[in-house]
Amino acid sequence: MKRRRLLALTSIAGLALTAGACGDSAPAQTSGPVTITVNNMPPETEALQRKNFLADVAEFEKLHTDITIDPKEGKMDPATFSARLAGGQLENAFYVYFTDPAGLIARKQAADITPYLKEFPSVSQIKPNLLDVFGDGKGRTFGLPEGNYTMGLVYNRALFQKAGLDPDKPPATWDEVRDYAKKIAALGGGVNGYGDYSKNNTGGWHFTAEMYTRGGDVAARGADGKWTAAFNNDTGRAVLQQLHDMRFADKSMGERQLLEWADLLQQMGAGKLGMYLATADNIPTIVAQYKGKAEDYGFGPVPGGQGTLGGGGGYMFSPKSTPAQVKAAMAWVLFRHANPDRIEFGKQRDAADKQPVGLPEPNIFTGAAGQAYDAASKKYANVPTQNFAPFVAAQASIPLKLEPPDAQKIYAILDPMMAAALTKPDADVTKLLADAEKQVNAILATVQQ
C-alpha cells in the first residue's frame, strides 16, 4: 500500500518549531520535501496493529509536513536483501533483528548514521548497550533499536503447588531446576517437569541462553576483532549433560522431543509442563492461543543468574539513501519506536486495545525516560504482575548478554547437537560439542571485522 498526499514546503524555522513539539524526533535541518520508504507495516490480517501503524504515520506526517512516508509490509529478508539493495529496492529504513547488524556493517550494506546523531538528542536516552548492537566497535553507528527482550523462566504455579513447591520461589540454580522437575514429573498424567527445544533454530537459541545463565558464551570476539566459538568447554558440557540426564536418567522431560517454539507453549497451556526458558510475552500467548489461565503462570529469573540472553530488533538505513532520506527515516524510527514523549500514550493505547500491559519486559530507555516507561507500565497494567515479582526482584542483578553475530546460522548448527542430547541415550556430549564448534567457526569467519 502506498500512501500519497500533497507535499507542503516547510521552512527550516517551521521545522524547528515542529521538532520542539514532538521531542527530538525531527531532523534539525532539511533541504525540502522528501519521501521515504519504511518496512514493517503490519499485514491486513493484523488489523489492530495495522490501524495503529497507519495512525502513527498520519500523526508523524502532520508533525513533519515536509516528509512523506511510503510504508511497506514485511521485514528484511536475508535471502533477497543483497539483490534488493543492488536494485535500489531496499527501503530507506528497514527492520532487522539484533543478529543482523554485525554482518550488514561488515559488508557495508547499511548507512553510517553517526554524522546525524547529534541532531537527535533523544538518542542519548536509549541504553548504550543496545546502541552498541548497531555499532562497528570503532565508534560508528549504523542503526537504532526499537525494542528488546530478556529471557526468564516461565513456570506453572498450579503444578508447583500440587508438587509441594512454593510458587513464589522458582528455582534459582540448575540443580534446583533438576530437583523441581523430578517432583513435578512425579505428578504423572503426562506432566513434564522441564521442557526444551531442538528444532527450527530454537534448540540453538535455548542452548545459547543456557550457556549464558552459567556464565558461558557461544561466541567470543578477541582483541583482534575476530569471533570464534566459545562453547566447547566445561560449561557447554554441563548444559548438554544436564539435559541428557534429565531426559534419560530422571525422565522429567517427556519422551516427545524435537520440539519447536509453539510446542512448549501448547504444553504449558494444557497444564502438562512445569517450567521452560522463555520471554515474558509467552504468557499472554499461552493464555490467548492455548487456553491457559493467566493466574496459573509465574515468571522468574533465569536459573544460575550469571547472564541472561537478550535480543530484539531495530532499524537500519539503506546506504543508497540521500542524507535527507536518512535523517527523515531516523526521525520516523525515533518518533514511533523510541520516543520518550509518547511513552504514556503508547501504554494507554495498548490498554484500551486490550493488549497486555505490565509484563516484565525491559525497555530500551535509560534515565528519566526509563523511569517514565516503568511508571506508565505500572499505571496501565492489565496482567497479574504479582506473579512476576521473582523476575522483577532479580532482573537488575543479572547481566544482559546479546545474541552472537549471525545467530540464526549458528542456532541452525546447534539444533542437531541439542536434538542428539535429548533423543540419544548414548549421546557423546564431548564429541557433539567438538563437531558443532568446527561448523560454528566456519560461520563466524564470514563476519569478521
Backbone torsions as a table, in degrees:
resi	resn	phi	psi	omega
1	MET	NA	131.4	-179.3
2	LYS	-115.8	124.0	179.1
3	ARG	-88.6	135.3	177.3
4	ARG	-128.0	145.7	173.3
5	ARG	-161.4	167.2	178.5
6	LEU	-70.3	137.4	176.5
7	LEU	-87.8	140.1	177.9
8	ALA	-114.2	132.4	176.8
9	LEU	-69.7	136.6	-178.4
10	THR	-128.2	130.7	177.7
11	SER	-76.1	160.1	177.5
12	ILE	-59.9	-37.9	179.6
13	ALA	-63.6	-42.0	179.7
14	GLY	-64.2	-40.1	-179.7
15	LEU	-66.1	-37.5	178.7
16	ALA	-61.5	-37.5	177.9
17	LEU	-66.6	-41.3	177.4
18	THR	-60.4	-42.3	-179.1
19	ALA	-59.1	-38.4	-179.8
20	GLY	-68.2	-24.9	-177.6
21	ALA	-84.8	-12.6	-176.7
22	CYS	-134.3	47.0	178.9
23	GLY	67.5	-140.4	-179.4
24	ASP	-112.2	29.9	-174.7
25	SER	-85.4	1.1	179.9
26	ALA	-105.7	144.9	175.3
27	PRO	-65.1	145.1	-175.9
28	ALA	-70.4	-28.6	-179.2
29	GLN	-139.9	153.2	175.4
30	THR	-146.2	154.9	-180.0
31	SER	-101.9	7.5	179.1
32	GLY	138.4	-173.8	-177.5
33	PRO	-58.4	144.0	179.9
34	VAL	-145.0	142.4	175.1
35	THR	-112.6	135.5	179.1
36	ILE	-127.0	149.1	171.5
37	THR	-103.0	138.9	177.8
38	VAL	-136.3	143.6	179.2
39	ASN	-104.1	-169.0	-179.8
40	ASN	76.0	21.6	171.4
41	MET	-74.1	128.9	-178.7
42	PRO	-59.8	145.9	178.7
43	PRO	-70.9	168.2	-178.5
44	GLU	-62.9	-25.2	178.1
45	THR	-67.1	-19.5	175.6
46	GLU	-105.4	72.8	-169.1
47	ALA	-59.0	-45.5	-177.4
48	LEU	-64.2	-47.6	-177.9
49	GLN	-64.3	-37.7	179.6
50	ARG	-67.6	-41.0	179.1
51	LYS	-60.2	-45.3	-179.1
52	ASN	-67.3	-37.5	178.4
53	PHE	-60.3	-48.4	-178.0
54	LEU	-67.5	-32.7	175.7
55	ALA	-64.4	-38.6	178.2
56	ASP	-67.4	-38.7	176.6
57	VAL	-59.7	-45.5	-178.9
58	ALA	-62.7	-41.7	179.7
59	GLU	-65.9	-41.6	179.5
60	PHE	-62.1	-45.7	-178.7
61	GLU	-66.7	-30.0	176.6
62	LYS	-67.2	-37.6	179.4
63	LEU	-78.0	-32.2	-175.8
64	HIS	-116.2	81.0	-169.9
65	THR	-69.5	-9.2	178.1
66	ASP	-100.5	5.5	-178.4
67	ILE	-119.3	129.4	172.9
68	THR	-113.4	132.5	179.4
69	ILE	-103.4	129.9	174.3
70	ASP	-109.7	93.1	-172.6
71	PRO	-80.8	149.0	179.9
72	LYS	-128.0	149.3	173.3
73	GLU	-79.0	166.4	173.8
74	GLY	86.3	170.1	179.1
75	LYS	-125.2	-180.0	-179.7
76	MET	-63.7	126.4	179.3
77	ASP	-107.6	112.6	-178.2
78	PRO	-56.1	-29.1	-176.3
79	ALA	-70.1	-28.1	-176.9
80	THR	-115.8	-0.8	-170.8
81	PHE	-58.8	-51.6	-174.8
82	SER	-62.0	-40.9	-179.6
83	ALA	-66.1	-39.8	-179.9
84	ARG	-68.8	-37.8	176.9
85	LEU	-64.4	-46.6	-179.2
86	ALA	-63.7	-33.8	-178.2
87	GLY	-87.4	4.2	179.2
88	GLY	72.2	20.7	-177.6
89	GLN	-99.3	-6.6	-178.2
90	LEU	-69.9	136.9	179.8
91	GLU	-63.1	152.5	178.0
92	ASN	-62.1	-38.9	173.3
93	ALA	-121.8	122.6	-177.5
94	PHE	-128.9	141.2	-176.2
95	TYR	-76.5	140.0	175.0
96	VAL	-137.1	156.9	170.2
97	TYR	-88.5	162.0	-178.5
98	PHE	-60.1	-17.2	-179.5
99	THR	-80.7	-8.9	-173.4
100	ASP	-94.4	-37.4	-169.5
101	PRO	-55.9	-40.1	-175.4
102	ALA	-57.0	-45.9	-179.8
103	GLY	-68.5	-41.0	-179.9
104	LEU	-64.8	-39.5	178.7
105	ILE	-65.8	-44.4	-179.2
106	ALA	-61.6	-33.4	-178.5
107	ARG	-92.1	7.2	179.0
108	LYS	56.4	44.2	-178.4
109	GLN	-109.1	20.1	176.4
110	ALA	-143.6	148.3	-178.5
111	ALA	-73.3	143.3	174.6
112	ASP	-81.7	112.5	-176.9
113	ILE	-96.6	4.2	-177.1
114	THR	-52.4	-42.8	-177.0
115	PRO	-64.3	-20.3	-174.1
116	TYR	-99.1	-11.5	-173.9
117	LEU	-58.9	-34.9	-177.5
118	LYS	-64.5	-18.0	178.2
119	GLU	-82.5	-4.8	-178.4
120	PHE	-127.9	79.8	-176.8
121	PRO	-58.2	-25.3	-178.2
122	SER	-64.3	-17.7	177.9
123	VAL	-60.0	-27.6	-178.9
124	SER	-66.6	-14.5	179.1
125	GLN	-93.4	3.5	175.1
126	ILE	-90.6	139.3	-177.7
127	LYS	-56.8	129.3	-177.2
128	PRO	-58.0	-36.0	-177.4
129	ASN	-67.5	-25.7	176.7
130	LEU	-77.6	-36.8	174.6
131	LEU	-64.3	-31.7	-179.8
132	ASP	-61.8	-26.9	178.8
133	VAL	-58.7	-30.5	-176.2
134	PHE	-102.1	17.1	179.1
135	GLY	-104.2	165.8	179.2
136	ASP	-100.6	7.4	-179.0
137	GLY	78.6	-0.1	-178.1
138	LYS	-122.3	17.5	176.7
139	GLY	95.8	-0.2	179.3
140	ARG	-101.3	145.3	-177.5
141	THR	-119.3	139.2	-173.2
142	PHE	-128.4	9.4	179.7
143	GLY	-175.4	177.4	-177.8
144	LEU	-132.5	136.3	178.3
145	PRO	-76.9	152.3	175.3
146	GLU	-121.0	-16.2	179.3
147	GLY	-176.8	160.5	177.7
148	ASN	-150.7	169.1	179.0
149	TYR	-139.1	164.6	174.9
150	THR	-139.8	147.7	-175.6
151	MET	-83.1	152.6	173.3
152	GLY	-149.8	-162.7	-179.4
153	LEU	-116.3	111.7	172.2
154	VAL	-81.8	131.0	-179.8
155	TYR	-142.1	157.3	-177.2
156	ASN	-93.7	107.1	-176.3
157	ARG	-65.8	-33.3	-179.5
158	ALA	-66.2	-42.3	178.2
159	LEU	-68.4	-35.3	176.6
160	PHE	-57.1	-47.1	-178.6
161	GLN	-63.6	-42.2	179.1
162	LYS	-63.2	-32.2	-178.5
163	ALA	-87.5	3.1	179.1
164	GLY	80.9	19.2	179.7
165	LEU	-101.9	151.3	179.4
166	ASP	-79.0	115.1	-177.8
167	PRO	-67.7	-11.8	177.3
168	ASP	-93.1	0.9	-179.7
169	LYS	-131.6	80.5	176.5
170	PRO	-66.3	161.8	-177.5
171	PRO	-61.3	137.5	-178.4
172	ALA	-99.2	-15.1	-179.2
173	THR	-131.4	166.2	178.3
174	TRP	-72.5	-27.4	173.5
175	ASP	-63.5	-40.0	178.1
176	GLU	-68.6	-35.9	176.1
177	VAL	-57.4	-46.1	-178.8
178	ARG	-63.2	-43.4	-179.7
179	ASP	-64.9	-46.9	179.6
180	TYR	-62.1	-41.9	-177.3
181	ALA	-61.9	-40.2	178.5
182	LYS	-63.1	-40.8	-178.8
183	LYS	-68.1	-38.0	180.0
184	ILE	-71.0	-44.1	179.1
185	ALA	-62.5	-28.7	179.8
186	ALA	-67.0	-11.9	176.1
187	LEU	-64.9	-23.8	179.5
188	GLY	75.1	-168.5	179.6
189	GLY	70.2	24.3	179.2
190	GLY	80.8	14.6	179.2
191	VAL	-83.1	130.5	175.2
192	ASN	-103.1	142.6	-178.2
193	GLY	-76.9	-40.2	-176.6
194	TYR	-142.1	145.6	-179.8
195	GLY	-125.8	148.9	177.7
196	ASP	-147.9	163.1	-174.8
197	TYR	-102.2	162.4	174.3
198	SER	-161.1	27.2	-175.3
199	LYS	-146.8	150.9	176.4
200	ASN	53.1	45.3	175.9
201	ASN	72.9	-9.8	-179.0
202	THR	-71.9	-27.7	177.1
203	GLY	-65.7	-45.0	177.9
204	GLY	-64.7	-36.9	177.6
205	TRP	-61.7	-46.2	-179.6
206	HIS	-70.5	-36.7	176.5
207	PHE	-59.6	-43.0	178.5
208	THR	-61.0	-45.8	179.9
209	ALA	-60.7	-41.1	-178.2
210	GLU	-71.3	-33.1	173.2
211	MET	-61.1	-45.2	-178.6
212	TYR	-61.1	-40.5	-177.7
213	THR	-62.0	-24.6	-179.2
214	ARG	-98.4	9.2	178.8
215	GLY	87.4	8.0	-178.4
216	GLY	-95.9	-177.4	178.1
217	ASP	-135.2	161.7	170.5
218	VAL	-99.4	-35.2	176.4
219	ALA	-141.6	148.3	-179.8
220	ALA	-136.9	142.8	179.4
221	ARG	-102.5	127.3	-179.3
222	GLY	-81.2	177.7	-178.9
223	ALA	-62.4	-24.1	179.1
224	ASP	-83.9	3.1	179.0
225	GLY	86.2	-2.4	-176.9
226	LYS	-89.6	140.1	178.5
227	TRP	-94.2	143.1	173.6
228	THR	-141.1	157.7	177.5
229	ALA	-63.9	145.3	-174.5
230	ALA	-137.4	26.8	-174.8
231	PHE	-114.9	-6.2	-180.0
232	ASN	-85.8	77.7	-174.5
233	ASN	-158.4	-171.3	-177.4
234	ASP	-61.1	-36.3	-179.8
235	THR	-66.0	-43.8	178.0
236	GLY	-62.5	-41.5	178.3
237	ARG	-64.0	-37.4	-179.8
238	ALA	-64.1	-40.5	179.2
239	VAL	-62.1	-53.4	-176.0
240	LEU	-67.6	-40.2	-176.9
241	GLN	-65.8	-38.6	179.2
242	GLN	-65.5	-43.0	178.7
243	LEU	-62.0	-42.9	178.9
244	HIS	-61.9	-42.5	-179.5
245	ASP	-68.1	-40.0	178.9
246	MET	-66.1	-37.1	-179.0
247	ARG	-71.2	-46.6	-170.2
248	PHE	-103.7	-34.2	-179.4
249	ALA	-85.9	-47.4	-177.1
250	ASP	-86.0	-25.9	-175.3
251	LYS	55.4	43.7	-178.7
252	SER	-105.7	5.5	-178.6
253	MET	-116.6	3.0	178.4
254	GLY	79.8	158.6	-178.4
255	GLU	-84.1	-26.0	179.1
256	ARG	-75.3	119.3	-179.2
257	GLN	-128.3	-162.1	-173.3
258	LEU	58.2	46.0	-176.9
259	LEU	-86.9	150.5	173.7
260	GLU	-124.7	-174.1	-162.0
261	TRP	-50.5	-53.1	-172.6
262	ALA	-69.6	-22.1	-174.0
263	ASP	-60.3	-44.4	-177.6
264	LEU	-72.9	-32.5	175.7
265	LEU	-64.8	-39.7	179.6
266	GLN	-65.7	-43.3	177.7
267	GLN	-62.5	-40.7	-179.4
268	MET	-66.4	-41.5	179.0
269	GLY	-63.7	-31.4	-179.7
270	ALA	-84.5	-1.5	-180.0
271	GLY	75.2	26.2	-176.5
272	LYS	-111.3	8.4	-177.2
273	LEU	-137.5	136.6	-178.3
274	GLY	-86.9	-44.0	-171.9
275	MET	-154.1	150.4	166.6
276	TYR	-163.6	155.7	177.4
277	LEU	-76.0	136.4	-178.7
278	ALA	-167.5	178.7	171.2
279	THR	-96.3	159.1	-174.9
280	ALA	-62.6	-27.5	-177.7
281	ASP	-72.7	-2.5	170.7
282	ASN	-65.2	-31.0	-171.3
283	ILE	-65.0	-50.2	176.5
284	PRO	-62.0	-29.2	176.9
285	THR	-69.4	-41.2	176.7
286	ILE	-59.0	-40.5	-178.8
287	VAL	-72.0	-46.9	-173.3
288	ALA	-76.0	-40.9	-173.5
289	GLN	-98.9	-27.0	-173.8
290	TYR	-118.6	18.1	167.8
291	LYS	60.8	31.2	174.9
292	GLY	-81.5	168.6	178.0
293	LYS	-100.3	123.6	-174.6
294	ALA	-54.7	-38.0	-176.6
295	GLU	-71.0	-12.4	-178.5
296	ASP	-81.0	-13.8	-169.1
297	TYR	-108.7	133.8	176.3
298	GLY	-113.9	163.9	178.8
299	PHE	-137.0	117.4	-179.0
300	GLY	-116.1	173.5	176.7
301	PRO	-71.0	163.1	177.7
302	VAL	-64.5	137.2	175.2
303	PRO	-59.3	148.5	-177.7
304	GLY	90.8	-52.5	171.8
305	GLY	68.7	16.3	-179.3
306	GLN	-90.1	-6.7	177.7
307	GLY	175.6	147.7	177.9
308	THR	-130.4	136.7	-177.8
309	LEU	-70.0	129.1	174.8
310	GLY	-120.9	146.4	178.5
311	GLY	-146.7	-169.5	178.7
312	GLY	157.0	-155.0	-177.7
313	GLY	-151.4	176.2	179.8
314	GLY	-173.4	-164.0	-176.4
315	TYR	-125.9	140.6	170.4
316	MET	-119.6	174.7	-167.5
317	PHE	-130.7	137.1	-176.0
318	SER	-60.5	132.1	178.2
319	PRO	-69.7	-9.9	177.6
320	LYS	-91.0	0.5	178.1
321	SER	-72.2	152.4	171.6
322	THR	-76.7	161.8	175.9
323	PRO	-55.0	-38.8	179.0
324	ALA	-64.5	-38.7	178.0
325	GLN	-68.1	-40.3	178.2
326	VAL	-60.9	-46.6	-178.8
327	LYS	-66.4	-39.0	177.6
328	ALA	-65.5	-40.0	179.2
329	ALA	-67.0	-38.8	176.2
330	MET	-62.4	-40.6	179.5
331	ALA	-61.0	-41.7	178.5
332	TRP	-63.7	-47.5	-178.6
333	VAL	-60.0	-45.5	-179.5
334	LEU	-68.8	-36.9	178.7
335	PHE	-61.2	-47.2	-172.8
336	ARG	-87.2	-32.9	-168.6
337	HIS	-116.0	-15.6	-177.1
338	ALA	-145.6	54.9	-174.1
339	ASN	-114.3	103.5	-179.4
340	PRO	-56.3	-28.5	-177.7
341	ASP	-75.1	-11.9	-177.2
342	ARG	-113.3	10.9	-178.8
343	ILE	-60.9	-52.7	-178.1
344	GLU	-59.4	-46.0	179.9
345	PHE	-59.0	-43.3	-177.2
346	GLY	-63.3	-45.0	-179.8
347	LYS	-67.6	-39.3	178.6
348	GLN	-63.5	-41.6	179.9
349	ARG	-66.4	-42.6	178.4
350	ASP	-59.6	-44.3	-179.4
351	ALA	-63.9	-41.7	179.0
352	ALA	-64.7	-31.8	179.0
353	ASP	-85.0	3.4	-179.3
354	LYS	61.6	33.4	171.1
355	GLN	-89.9	150.1	-176.2
356	PRO	-63.1	129.4	175.7
357	VAL	-128.9	132.6	178.3
358	GLY	111.9	0.6	175.0
359	LEU	-65.6	145.4	-177.0
360	PRO	-78.4	65.6	179.5
361	GLU	-101.4	140.1	-179.9
362	PRO	-69.6	144.6	174.9
363	ASN	-99.1	168.6	-174.5
364	ILE	-89.4	-3.7	-173.8
365	PHE	-95.4	161.0	172.1
366	THR	-128.5	169.7	176.0
367	GLY	64.7	-141.8	-176.2
368	ALA	-61.6	-37.7	179.1
369	ALA	-65.6	-38.7	177.5
370	GLY	-63.1	-40.6	178.0
371	GLN	-66.1	-39.0	178.6
372	ALA	-64.1	-37.6	178.6
373	TYR	-63.8	-46.6	-179.5
374	ASP	-63.8	-40.0	-179.3
375	ALA	-65.4	-42.0	179.7
376	ALA	-67.3	-37.9	178.2
377	SER	-61.7	-41.4	179.1
378	LYS	-68.6	-40.9	-177.2
379	LYS	-62.7	-39.6	-173.9
380	TYR	-107.3	15.4	-176.8
381	ALA	-57.6	135.8	176.7
382	ASN	-133.2	23.3	176.4
383	VAL	-125.7	160.2	-178.4
384	PRO	-71.6	81.4	-173.0
385	THR	-62.6	-24.7	-179.5
386	GLN	-63.3	-25.1	179.6
387	ASN	-74.7	-9.8	-178.4
388	PHE	-104.8	5.9	-175.6
389	ALA	-56.2	-40.4	179.1
390	PRO	-59.5	-37.9	179.0
391	PHE	-69.2	-46.2	-178.0
392	VAL	-59.9	-40.7	-177.5
393	ALA	-65.3	-31.6	-174.2
394	ALA	-101.4	-15.9	-169.8
395	GLN	-53.7	-46.0	-173.5
396	ALA	-66.5	-22.2	-176.3
397	SER	-91.3	-3.7	-177.5
398	ILE	-105.2	120.1	-178.0
399	PRO	-62.6	138.7	176.7
400	LEU	-87.6	130.4	178.4
401	LYS	-125.2	132.5	-177.0
402	LEU	-86.1	166.2	-178.8
403	GLU	-68.4	155.3	178.3
404	PRO	-70.6	162.2	176.1
405	PRO	-64.2	149.8	-176.8
406	ASP	50.0	43.9	-172.3
407	ALA	-58.6	-40.7	-176.3
408	GLN	-63.1	-38.0	177.1
409	LYS	-65.8	-39.9	178.8
410	ILE	-66.9	-42.7	179.5
411	TYR	-60.3	-37.6	179.9
412	ALA	-62.9	-35.0	178.3
413	ILE	-72.5	-35.7	-176.8
414	LEU	-78.8	-19.8	179.2
415	ASP	-53.5	-53.8	-178.5
416	PRO	-60.0	-31.7	177.8
417	MET	-64.3	-44.8	177.5
418	MET	-65.6	-41.5	-179.3
419	ALA	-61.1	-41.5	-179.9
420	ALA	-64.4	-42.4	-179.6
421	ALA	-63.3	-30.1	-174.9
422	LEU	-97.4	-8.2	-177.1
423	THR	-123.9	-15.2	-176.3
424	LYS	-112.3	113.5	-179.6
425	PRO	-58.7	-29.8	-177.9
426	ASP	-101.4	23.4	-177.8
427	ALA	-59.0	134.6	177.0
428	ASP	-98.3	97.4	-173.4
429	VAL	-64.7	-31.4	178.8
430	THR	-64.4	-43.9	178.9
431	LYS	-69.0	-38.3	178.3
432	LEU	-59.3	-43.4	-179.9
433	LEU	-66.1	-42.1	-178.4
434	ALA	-65.1	-42.7	179.9
435	ASP	-64.3	-43.7	-179.2
436	ALA	-67.2	-34.7	-179.3
437	GLU	-59.1	-42.8	-179.3
438	LYS	-61.5	-43.2	-177.8
439	GLN	-69.5	-39.4	-179.7
440	VAL	-67.1	-37.9	177.9
441	ASN	-63.2	-33.2	176.8
442	ALA	-65.3	-38.3	177.2
443	ILE	-67.3	-46.9	-176.6
444	LEU	-64.2	-26.5	179.2
445	ALA	-64.7	-19.6	-178.8
446	THR	-88.3	-6.2	-178.4
447	VAL	-117.7	20.0	179.6
448	GLN	-64.1	147.8	179.3
449	GLN	-120.3	NA	NA
